[in-house]
Amino acid sequence: MTKQWQYLLKNLGEWQGSFTHYTPQGQMIKDIKSVVSLEGLNDNQIVRQTIRQGEKEQVLEYSSLSRSVMFFDNGAFSQGSIQLGPLSEFGAELGLIHENRRVRLVQLFNKQGQLDNLTLIREKLAGTTPIETPPLQLEDLLGEWHGEATTIYPDWRHGNTCPTHLSLKINEAGRLVQTLIFGEITLTTTATIKDSYLLFDQHPNKLIQVLFLPNGVSATSPLQLQLNQPLFLELGWLIQPNLRQRLLRSYDNRGTWFSLSLVTEHRVA
C-alpha cells in the first residue's frame, strides 16, 4: 500500500456538513446539507465514497489515485486540473483536516479564465460535536505568524520542508502590507481592504483576491487566469485564534501543476 493511499485513509468516516455555493464576490447562492461517507473495503484496498446532498446520492469507488490528486500525511489533500490551457475550464479542490473537522474549498474558472464560483464544504465526523466559528475577519489574521511549510510534487520528486514567517499589518494609507518569508524567498505585497475580502491590486493585470468565509476560512484566487504566468490557489483555515493552516496548489509559467504546499503556522505577536 503506497503512502499516498495510506494518507487518503486518514479521511475515512462519515462526514456531516454542508456545501455552500458562493459567487466570486463572496455572496452566498445556496447551502445544501450533506453527508459524505468514505468506507474502506477489502482490507482498505478499495475506498467507497458516498455523497448525499439533499435528495441526491452519488457512489464512487477507488482502488488507485489519479495524477491530479495528492495527500499529506495528516489527510490534507488537493485534486484538480493538472494543466491550464486556452479556452478550457480550470479549477481545483483543496481540503484540510483537523481532529474531527474538515474544510474543503472548490474554486472553478470558466473557459475565459474568469473566477466563476466557489464552494465551501464544512464537515464534522458523525457522533462528534460541531465547532462553529464566526466568519473570518481581517483582524483575526493581523500580526506575526511563524510556521513550517511542507511541499510535495506531482512528479514524485523528494518533498521538502522549510520555515515560514508571515507578517500582516495595516499601513498609514490604510492598505494591508503582507510580508511572507518562505524558506529563502521573501515577498512583500500590499492589498486594498474591503468588507469581506482583500484585493492584491499592485499589478492591474494580475489581481488576486482573498475572500473571508465562515468558520475561519479564507479563499485566495486570481480573478483572471493568465497564460504563460505562474499562479496558485490557496485555502486558509483559522483553526484556533492562534493556529492556522494554509494549503497552496501552485502552477508554473507553462500552466502545469507544479507543487502542493501545506503550511502550519502559529501567531507569535
C-alpha positions in Angstrom: 0.0 0.0 0.0 1.6 3.3 -1.1 2.0 6.2 1.4 -0.4 8.3 -0.7 -3.1 5.7 -0.3 -2.5 5.5 3.4 -2.8 9.2 3.7 -6.2 9.0 1.9 -7.3 6.6 4.6 -7.0 9.4 7.1 -10.3 10.7 5.6 -12.3 7.6 6.3 -15.5 8.1 8.2 -18.9 9.7 7.9 -18.6 13.5 7.4 -21.7 15.6 8.1 -21.9 19.1 6.9 -23.0 21.3 4.0 -21.9 22.5 0.6 -22.2 26.3 0.4 -22.0 27.9 -3.0 -20.7 31.5 -3.5 -20.4 34.0 -6.3 -16.8 35.2 -7.0 -17.7 38.3 -4.8 -18.5 36.1 -1.8 -22.3 36.3 -2.0 -23.9 33.0 -0.9 -26.0 31.4 -3.6 -27.3 28.3 -1.7 -26.4 26.0 1.2 -27.1 22.3 0.9 -26.9 19.8 3.8 -24.6 16.9 3.0 -23.2 13.6 4.3 -20.0 12.3 2.7 -19.1 8.8 3.7 -15.7 7.2 3.0 -15.5 3.5 3.7 -12.6 1.1 3.4 -13.4 -2.2 1.7 -11.3 -5.4 1.1 -8.9 -4.5 3.9 -8.8 -0.9 2.7 -7.7 -1.8 -0.8 -10.8 -0.1 -2.1 -12.4 3.1 -0.8 -16.1 3.6 -1.4 -17.3 7.3 -1.3 -21.0 8.0 -0.9 -22.0 11.7 -1.4 -25.5 12.7 -0.3 -26.6 16.3 -1.0 -30.3 16.8 -0.2 -32.1 14.0 -2.0 -29.2 13.3 -4.4 -26.8 10.5 -3.9 -23.6 9.5 -5.7 -21.5 6.5 -5.1 -17.8 6.2 -6.3 -15.2 3.5 -5.7 -11.5 3.9 -5.9 -8.7 1.4 -6.0 -6.0 3.8 -7.1 -5.3 7.5 -7.2 -5.2 9.7 -10.3 -2.3 12.0 -11.2 -4.5 15.0 -10.3 -4.6 14.4 -6.6 -2.1 14.3 -3.8 -2.3 13.9 0.0 -0.2 14.9 3.0 0.4 12.5 6.0 -2.4 14.2 8.1 -5.0 13.7 5.4 -4.9 17.2 3.8 -5.2 16.9 0.0 -5.9 18.7 -3.3 -7.3 17.4 -6.6 -8.0 19.3 -9.8 -6.7 20.5 -13.1 -3.1 19.5 -13.9 -2.8 21.9 -16.8 -4.1 25.3 -17.7 -4.9 25.7 -21.3 -6.6 28.3 -23.6 -10.4 28.1 -23.6 -10.6 25.3 -21.1 -12.3 25.1 -17.8 -10.0 25.1 -14.8 -10.3 24.5 -11.1 -9.3 22.6 -8.0 -10.5 21.3 -4.6 -8.3 21.9 -1.6 -9.0 20.1 1.7 -7.8 20.5 5.3 -8.4 18.2 8.2 -8.0 18.7 11.9 -9.2 16.2 14.5 -13.0 15.7 13.9 -13.3 18.6 11.4 -12.7 19.1 7.7 -13.0 22.1 5.5 -12.8 21.8 1.7 -12.9 24.5 -1.0 -13.6 24.2 -4.7 -12.6 27.1 -6.9 -13.8 27.0 -10.5 -12.9 29.2 -13.5 -14.8 29.5 -16.8 -13.4 29.0 -20.3 -12.5 32.7 -20.4 -10.3 32.2 -17.4 -12.5 34.2 -15.0 -13.2 33.1 -11.5 -16.7 31.6 -11.8 -17.8 30.2 -8.5 -16.6 28.8 -5.2 -18.0 26.1 -3.0 -17.1 25.8 0.7 -17.7 22.4 2.3 -17.7 22.4 6.2 -17.8 18.9 7.8 -17.5 17.1 11.1 -17.3 13.4 11.9 -20.6 11.8 12.8 -21.1 11.5 16.5 -18.9 14.4 17.4 -19.9 18.0 18.4 -19.5 20.6 15.7 -17.4 23.7 16.4 -18.9 26.7 14.8 -16.8 29.8 14.5 -17.8 33.2 13.0 -16.9 34.3 9.5 -13.2 35.2 9.2 -12.3 38.9 9.6 -9.0 40.7 8.8 -8.5 41.5 12.5 -8.3 37.7 13.1 -5.1 37.5 11.0 -3.2 40.6 11.8 0.2 40.1 13.5 3.2 37.8 13.1 2.9 34.2 12.3 5.7 31.6 12.4 5.4 28.2 11.0 6.6 25.4 8.7 5.8 24.5 5.1 5.9 21.1 3.6 5.9 20.9 -0.2 5.3 17.8 -2.3 5.4 17.4 -6.0 3.2 15.5 -8.5 6.3 14.2 -10.4 7.2 12.3 -7.2 10.5 14.1 -6.6 11.5 14.2 -2.9 9.5 16.7 -0.9 10.9 19.4 1.3 10.2 21.3 4.5 11.1 24.9 5.3 10.3 27.6 7.9 7.8 30.3 7.2 7.2 33.8 8.5 4.1 35.8 7.7 3.6 39.4 8.8 0.2 41.1 8.2 -0.3 44.8 9.2 -2.1 47.9 8.1 0.0 50.9 7.0 -0.7 54.6 7.4 -2.5 54.7 4.0 -5.0 52.1 5.2 -3.6 49.3 3.0 -2.7 45.8 4.1 1.0 45.1 4.0 1.9 41.4 3.7 5.5 40.1 4.1 6.0 36.4 3.5 9.2 34.6 4.1 9.0 31.1 2.6 12.4 29.4 3.0 14.9 31.6 1.3 12.2 33.6 -0.6 10.9 37.0 0.8 7.9 38.7 -0.8 6.2 41.9 0.3 2.8 42.8 -1.3 0.0 45.2 -0.4 -3.7 45.0 -0.8 -6.9 47.1 -0.7 -9.1 46.2 2.3 -12.8 45.6 1.6 -15.5 44.5 3.9 -15.3 40.8 3.3 -12.2 40.4 1.1 -8.7 41.7 0.3 -7.7 42.7 -3.2 -4.0 42.5 -4.1 -4.0 45.0 -6.8 -0.4 46.2 -7.3 -0.5 44.7 -10.8 -3.8 45.6 -12.5 -3.5 42.7 -14.9 -2.8 40.2 -12.1 -5.5 40.8 -9.4 -5.5 38.3 -6.6 -8.5 38.1 -4.2 -8.7 36.8 -0.6 -12.3 36.1 0.4 -13.2 35.8 4.1 -15.7 33.0 4.6 -17.4 31.2 7.5 -15.7 29.0 10.1 -12.4 30.9 9.8 -11.9 30.1 6.1 -10.1 32.2 3.5 -10.1 31.6 -0.2 -7.3 33.0 -2.3 -7.8 33.1 -6.1 -6.7 35.1 -9.2 -9.7 36.9 -10.6 -8.4 36.3 -14.2 -6.2 33.5 -15.3 -3.3 34.5 -17.5 -1.5 32.1 -19.9 2.3 31.9 -19.5 2.3 33.2 -15.9 2.6 31.2 -12.7 -0.4 31.1 -10.4 -1.6 29.5 -7.2 -4.9 28.7 -5.4 -5.0 28.7 -1.6 -7.3 27.6 1.2 -6.7 29.1 4.6 -8.2 27.9 7.8 -8.0 29.6 11.2 -8.5 26.5 13.3 -7.9 28.3 16.6 -7.3 32.0 17.3 -3.5 31.4 17.2 -3.4 28.4 14.9 -3.8 28.5 11.2 -3.2 26.1 8.2 -2.9 27.0 4.6 -2.9 24.7 1.5 -1.4 26.0 -1.7 -1.7 24.4 -5.2 0.9 26.0 -7.4 1.3 26.1 -11.2 4.4 27.2 -13.2 4.5 29.7 -16.1 3.5 26.9 -18.5 0.3 26.4 -16.6 1.4 23.0 -15.4 0.6 21.8 -11.8 3.9 22.1 -10.1 3.6 21.6 -6.4 1.3 21.3 -3.3 2.3 23.0 0.0 0.9 22.7 3.5 1.7 25.5 5.9 1.0 25.2 9.6 1.6 28.4 11.5 1.2 30.0 14.9 0.7 33.6 15.8 3.6 34.8 17.9 2.7 38.6 18.2 
